[in-house]
Amino acid sequence: MRKRRVGLFAILIFEACSVLAQPAPPTYNVLTRMLMVESQYGRASTFSIDVDNREYWITAKHVLTGAKHPPYGSVTAKSVPLKLLNPGGEGLQWIPVIFSVIDPGPDIDIAVLAAPQPLLTKPLPSVTTDSTGLLLGGDCEFLGFPYGGGWRAHFDNGHSFWMPFVKHCNVSALGVEDKTIFILDGINNEGFSGGPVIVKTGSDQKIVAVVSGYVTEPAEVIFSSSANRPPKETTEPGSRPKGTVSVNSGFIVAYGINYATEAIKKNPIGPLRQSN
């Protein structure tokens, strides 16, 4: 009886690993709904979702507040001026837009934006948005425009468009600080903030979270001589040791997309799409 239990456990582990190993390449439904956004604090990423046939744009709240780390503050203004990169424009063509803002909460690094009218004309359907059902160790991808840049995709019809970069990650931790915050294992870069985290692919693809930032760790600086090396003591408890610099730890922080959709349901201000 014991051997049968061990065998069943092994089968369950094998099946779980098979599920976890599923890749998540982004579909055109996600790629064609992403834009680079510019605020007074710099460039980042934003993506569009439809809720109840209304268009919304999602980004990280710190893109609007300028906060470098938590707490990210609140957006008290009813509207904010932003610029969006024209995906099909020659070079860098920026489109100014005055967005209305929905703030999901003071501790949530997500902002929901609504333009006066839909910005996308007959877009592909937006994918499912759902923060539940993530598997620890599961594969995921995140998309965005690192360091204020993208890449140009060229098509056979002669058209070209600015596209986001795609990077791979894994789910490292779930539900941090009693919130829907995910810690992902991957190398994030500045500019990915506000981009989507996706799982699965094809018709099963869904957006699960919004990229906030990455955790840093101290790394020792290599000095040319011991005479130039500062003492190793720490200036104050919890601060970075002297003689070190902060580097990317490989841990990404992302907030559940459900914070955005729940805020939208409470305040459905997005512009309606015209029926085809």
C-alpha positions in Angstrom: 0.0 0.0 0.0 2.8 2.3 0.8 4.5 1.7 -2.5 1.3 2.5 -4.4 1.1 5.8 -2.5 4.7 6.7 -3.4 4.0 5.8 -7.0 0.9 8.0 -7.1 2.8 10.8 -5.6 5.5 10.5 -8.2 2.8 10.6 -11.0 1.3 13.8 -9.5 4.7 15.4 -9.3 5.4 14.5 -13.0 2.0 15.9 -14.1 2.6 19.1 -12.1 6.0 19.6 -13.6 4.5 19.1 -17.1 2.0 21.9 -16.4 4.7 24.2 -15.0 6.9 23.8 -18.0 4.3 25.4 -20.4 5.8 28.4 -22.2 3.9 31.6 -22.6 4.8 33.4 -25.9 2.7 36.5 -26.3 -0.1 36.6 -28.9 -0.7 39.5 -31.2 -3.7 40.3 -29.0 -1.2 41.4 -26.3 1.6 42.7 -28.6 -0.6 45.1 -30.6 -2.2 46.6 -27.4 1.1 47.8 -25.9 2.6 51.2 -26.2 5.5 53.2 -24.8 4.3 56.0 -22.4 6.1 59.1 -21.4 5.4 61.2 -18.3 7.3 64.0 -16.7 9.3 61.4 -14.8 10.5 59.4 -17.8 9.4 56.6 -20.2 7.7 53.3 -19.3 5.2 50.9 -20.6 1.4 50.7 -20.8 -1.1 48.2 -22.2 -4.8 48.2 -23.1 -7.6 46.0 -21.9 -11.3 46.1 -22.6 -13.8 45.7 -19.8 -17.5 45.7 -20.6 -16.7 47.0 -24.1 -14.8 50.0 -22.7 -11.1 50.8 -23.4 -8.6 51.2 -20.5 -4.9 51.6 -20.3 -2.9 50.1 -17.5 0.5 51.3 -16.2 2.5 51.5 -13.0 1.4 54.2 -10.6 4.9 55.4 -10.0 5.0 56.4 -13.6 2.6 59.2 -12.6 3.9 60.0 -9.1 7.6 59.7 -9.7 8.2 57.5 -6.6 11.3 55.4 -6.8 10.3 52.9 -4.2 7.3 52.1 -2.0 5.1 53.9 -0.9 4.1 54.9 -4.3 1.6 57.5 -3.1 -1.8 58.3 -4.6 -3.0 60.0 -7.7 -5.4 62.7 -6.6 -5.7 64.6 -9.9 -8.7 63.6 -11.9 -6.7 63.8 -15.1 -3.0 63.6 -16.2 -1.2 64.7 -19.4 0.9 61.9 -20.9 2.5 61.1 -24.3 2.2 57.8 -26.2 4.6 56.7 -28.8 2.9 56.4 -32.2 3.6 52.7 -33.0 3.5 53.2 -36.8 5.0 56.7 -36.9 8.3 57.5 -38.5 11.0 57.7 -35.9 9.8 58.8 -32.5 6.3 60.5 -32.9 4.7 61.2 -29.6 0.9 61.6 -29.2 -0.3 63.8 -26.3 -3.3 62.5 -24.5 -5.1 63.8 -21.4 -6.2 60.7 -19.4 -8.7 60.3 -16.6 -7.2 58.3 -13.8 -8.5 55.5 -11.5 -6.3 54.8 -8.5 -6.8 51.3 -7.2 -5.3 52.2 -3.8 -2.5 53.9 -2.0 -0.4 50.7 -1.6 -0.9 49.4 -5.1 1.6 50.3 -7.9 -1.1 50.3 -10.6 -2.8 53.2 -12.4 -5.8 52.8 -14.7 -6.1 55.4 -17.5 -9.1 56.3 -19.6 -8.8 58.4 -22.7 -11.6 60.7 -23.9 -12.2 58.2 -26.8 -10.8 54.8 -27.7 -7.3 55.1 -29.0 -7.2 51.7 -30.8 -9.3 51.2 -34.0 -10.8 47.7 -34.3 -8.1 46.1 -32.1 -7.8 42.4 -31.6 -9.8 41.2 -28.6 -8.1 41.8 -25.2 -7.0 38.6 -23.5 -8.4 37.4 -20.2 -7.3 39.3 -17.1 -7.1 37.2 -14.0 -4.6 37.2 -11.1 -5.7 33.8 -9.7 -4.5 30.3 -10.6 -0.7 31.0 -10.8 1.5 28.1 -10.1 4.6 28.4 -7.9 7.6 27.9 -10.2 5.4 28.3 -13.3 6.6 30.0 -16.5 5.6 33.5 -17.4 6.6 36.3 -19.7 6.7 40.1 -19.2 6.7 42.8 -21.9 7.8 46.4 -22.1 10.0 49.1 -23.4 13.3 49.0 -21.5 15.4 52.2 -21.2 12.8 54.1 -23.1 13.2 52.1 -26.3 11.6 49.4 -28.4 12.3 47.6 -31.6 10.9 48.0 -35.1 9.0 45.1 -36.6 8.9 45.1 -40.4 6.2 43.3 -42.4 5.8 42.1 -45.9 3.3 44.9 -46.8 6.0 47.5 -46.2 4.6 48.7 -42.8 6.7 48.7 -39.7 5.7 49.2 -36.0 7.3 49.8 -32.7 7.1 46.7 -30.6 7.8 45.8 -26.9 10.6 43.5 -25.8 9.6 40.2 -24.3 11.5 38.5 -21.4 11.0 35.2 -19.6 10.4 34.8 -15.9 9.1 32.2 -13.3 6.8 32.6 -10.4 9.0 32.7 -7.3 6.5 33.8 -4.6 2.8 34.4 -4.3 0.8 36.8 -2.1 3.5 38.9 -0.5 2.6 41.2 2.4 -1.0 39.9 2.4 -1.5 41.5 -1.0 -1.7 40.2 -4.5 1.9 40.8 -5.1 4.0 38.4 -7.1 7.8 37.9 -6.9 9.1 36.7 -10.2 12.5 35.2 -11.1 13.8 37.2 -14.0 15.9 40.2 -15.0 13.8 43.3 -15.2 15.1 46.6 -16.5 14.0 50.2 -16.2 11.2 50.9 -18.6 9.4 47.6 -18.1 7.3 49.3 -15.4 3.7 49.2 -16.3 4.0 46.3 -18.7 1.9 43.1 -18.4 2.9 39.7 -17.0 1.3 36.9 -19.0 0.9 33.1 -18.6 0.0 30.4 -21.1 -0.5 31.2 -24.8 -3.0 31.1 -27.7 -6.7 31.3 -26.7 -5.7 30.4 -23.1 -3.3 33.3 -22.6 -4.1 35.7 -19.8 -2.6 38.8 -18.1 -2.0 38.1 -14.5 0.0 41.1 -13.2 1.5 44.5 -13.9 5.3 45.0 -13.6 6.3 47.4 -10.8 10.1 47.1 -10.5 12.9 44.9 -9.2 14.5 44.2 -5.9 18.2 45.3 -5.5 21.0 43.8 -3.5 24.4 45.1 -2.5 27.5 44.0 -4.5 31.0 44.7 -3.3 33.0 47.2 -5.4 36.5 46.0 -6.6 39.1 48.6 -5.7 42.4 49.1 -7.4 44.2 49.0 -4.1 43.5 48.3 -0.4 44.2 51.9 0.4 41.2 53.1 -1.6 38.9 50.5 0.1 36.4 52.1 2.6 35.7 50.4 5.9 33.1 47.6 5.8 30.9 48.9 8.6 27.4 49.9 7.8 26.4 53.6 8.3 23.1 52.6 9.9 21.0 49.5 10.5 19.5 48.2 7.4 21.4 50.5 5.0 23.7 49.4 2.2 27.2 48.6 3.5 30.0 51.0 2.5 32.1 49.9 -0.5 29.1 48.3 -2.2 26.7 49.3 -5.0 23.1 48.3 -5.6 22.6 45.8 -8.4 19.6 43.9 -9.9 18.9 40.9 -7.7 16.9 39.1 -10.4 13.6 39.4 -8.4 10.8 41.2 -10.1 7.9 42.7 -8.2 4.5 42.7 -9.9 1.0 43.6 -8.7 -2.1 41.5 -9.6 -4.1 42.7 -12.5 -7.3 42.2 -10.4 -6.6 45.4 -8.6 -7.1 47.2 -11.9 -10.2 45.3 -13.0 -11.9 45.6 -9.6 -11.2 49.4 -9.6 -12.7 49.6 -13.1 -15.8 47.8 -12.1 -16.4 50.4 -9.4 -15.8 53.3 -11.7 -16.5 52.4 -15.3 -15.3 55.6 -17.0 -13.5 54.2 -20.0 -14.8 55.2 -23.5 -17.2 52.8 -25.2 -16.1 51.1 -28.3 -18.4 51.4 -31.3 -20.1 48.1 -32.3 -18.7 46.7 -35.5 
